[in-house]
Every structure is written in C-alpha cells, then in structure tokens.
Amino acid sequence: MKNYLNVSLNVGALTKNFLLGGLLVLTISCKNSKKEISAALVVGNSIAIDLQKQIDDCESQLEIAVPKLTDLTKHPRLIETNGTEWKQVLNHKLIWTSGFYPGILWYAYQTTGHEKWKEEAIKRTEIFEDFKNITEHHDIGFMMFPAYGLGYKIGGVESYKDILLTSANSLASRFNPKVGTIRSWSNKMHPRWQQHITIIDNMLNLELLFWAAKHGGEKSLYDIAVSHAETTMKNHFRPDYTSWHVLEYDSISGDILNRHTKQGFADDSRWSRGQAWGVYGYTMVYKETKDEKFLDFAQKITDKYLSLLPEDMVPCWDFDVANDPKEEKDASAAAVVASALLDLSTMVESKEDQKRYYNAALKMLKSLGSDKYSGVGKADSFLLHSTGAKSLGNEIDVALIYADYYYIEALSRLKKMQANEIL
C-alpha cells in the first residue's frame, strides 16, 4: 500500500538551519524502498511539490483515457477547448505527433513500474515501424524517438535498435552541407519558402542522430547533428538570445534569405514554444557533446526565457502579446522547459545556478499540476491550456499530446533525481 502524505508547510516556521540550507529535498518511501518514492515533498525557496501525487494524477488520467483509444490507426492529438476526450488523427507519415502517445506510455511504465503500461506502449509503438523510412520532412525524430527510443531505453526492446538506426539515416538524408543544417518541412507543404528551410523545432530531432552515432551508426550522424546545432546557434538567434522560428537559406550558397515565423504572432516576435525548443535543444546538445560552448549558449537562452515569464511560470503563446490578458497561454512550452531545466541543473558547475534552474523547474511543475492547468476532473489529458498555432487559427487553448509528453518526462526526470539524491 502506498503511504500518501497531505502536508502543508509554512516556510516561515522552518528552522534557521533549513533556511540556510537553501534547498531541502525530503523523500519519504514505504519500507525505506530505494526503488519507489511513495511520497515526495520538495521544499526550496518556498516551493512545495508533491511529486508522487502528480505522477499518480497522470496514471489516473491514463486509466480513463487509454480504454477509449482503441483505434490503432490513429493517435490522440488534442482535446478541444471545453472538450473532455482526445481528438484522434491518423498515424500518417506527414503527422508529426504520432510518437508522443507511446512515449507517454513508456514514461508511465518507468514512473509507476506497472507492466500494463509497457504492454500498451509496445502495442502503440510498433504500429508505425514503416515510418523509419520517412524522408519527406525532418519530424521523423519527433515521431520515432519518443516511441522506439524510449522503448529501447526504458523497455529494453533490443529489436528497436535497427529501426532507430534506419530512422536516423532517413533524417540525415535531409542534411545540406552547403547550408550546414537539416532541411525542415517541404516546400510543397509550406510554399511561402522556396529554398532550404530550417525551423528552431528541428533542434530536438538531433537527439535521434546523437543516439544513433553512439549505438552503431556512422560518425557522420554525430557530425551532422553538431553542424546543425552550430549553424542554428549562429543564425537563428537575435542579440538578446531569443530566436526566430523559420530561417530560409539559399540552397546553394548557404546565405540567409529570410527570417520568418509560421506559428508565432509575427516574423520578429518571440513565439514562446520556439524559445522552449531552443532551451531544450541546446541543453540536450551539450549533454551529448560536452562542448562547453553549447552549455554557455543553453544558459544564455534559458536565462532570457526565464526573464520573460509571468509569475505562474507558464508563458503566453507568444511573448510579444503577453501583455494582453485575453491572449491564451501555452502550457506545452512550460512542460518542455521544465523538463530541460531539470537536466540543465545537473550540468552547470555553479551551485547557485544548479539551485536556480532546479527551483524554476519545480515552480513550473507545481503550476502545471495545479487546478489552473491540470486536466484532472475536467478532461482526459494531464494538462490543459496549450496553444499549437494561434496565428494559423489552429489548436487554441486546448490540451495537446506533446504537452502531456514533456510533462510526464519532467516528472520522470525529477523522480530519478530524487532517488539518486541529486540536488
């Protein structure tokens, strides 16, 4: 039986020694088990988060949703504003979100240890093996790594290795050495741009290449990932460390033709999830390369992002319209950054920075798990109030499957950090 604690702490009543300690992590587990955290209360700078409750809330939501999601030709994408159930879309090679649902199930298995989530994850992963050959766009990383990558790492399914290696080679086929980046999208899908397009989102697809290079793939996969990260770092960011969404390069000369947006408020605005992709992407690139220039850059863009946030740590869908209270939030951006911050807090040398990033992540997760953003009792998702592409009139103030994915990833990372007594 799990032992749950309902604890209310008044930080002002803590002893002087606790205050001087800066950050207190209390991990309470049944029978002193090192494998299961039955209740966790994290306190630091007045932050209290019941990690186990938030994990349990996720599992409860899956208990409700999974029995409804029986059509294996489709995957859940969003829950409409004021809706309760997932809207499903086809597992099509041009639909970038198919990997997140099986990824959620893999993390559910990791955080709970319940075999039923592993069984469900395998079933939902293996239905799109043929996607390993996608070369039409860059999103094969998003599609394959949360599913097959986590299945290999968490589920121990060795047969997924070759599928991932093939997927990485498919992604690498879109690399243009004259530009130095992997080409995003296709011009048929996005006729505004006629030549080589690269979007900030593409940073996250590099994880597939790094993984493949370490697991039997060609070294060129690593080199392509580094080149993409270096070129994006050079060209995609403004002097204040915010990013554009879309860059169009000349395919032959590599010259920059345009800096635009697809999902932000305006070409020169700061689309919040675009900034989040950058924070996560460069944190991951440093994790894979250990090249200090990427850590320095990750910190600079992270600090800029944090400086733009409102009190509840969940951004407006675009920072340049954030002063209008009628503009919608984007919980997906907060989930992405919360997960990245936990990793970043373990990479920086300064104790002050470690605690600062860790505490920021806790604040984000506490906010996301609160009644304001949680889907518990309201819909089948973990989170509400995400915005996919308001500028296109799509997915405005909805639940999004990738918001749930990065949220449960963050909870999984935090649980592992506590179990290993990190910070």
Secondary structure, 3 states (H helix, E strand, C coil): CCCCCCCCCCHHHCCHHHHHHCEEEEEECHHHCCCCCCEEEEEECCEEEEHHHHHHHHHHHHHHHHHHCCCCCEEEEEECCCCCCCEEEECCCCCCCCCHHHHHHHHHHHHHCCHHHHHHHHHHHHHHHHHHHCCCCCCHHHHHHHHHHHHHHCCCCCCHHHHHHHHHHHHHCCEECCCCEECCCCCCCCCCCCCEEEEHHHHHHHHHHHHHHHCCCCHHHHHHHHHHHHHHHHHCECCCCCECCEEEECCCCCCEEEEECCCCCCCCCCEHHHHHHHHHHHHHHHHHHCCHHHHHHHHHHHHHHHHCCCCCCCCECEHHHCCCCCCCECHHHHHHHHHHHHHHHCCCCCHHHHHHHHHHHHHHHHHHCCCCCECCCCCCCCECCECCEHHHCECCCEEEHHHHHHHHHHHHHHHHHHHCCCC
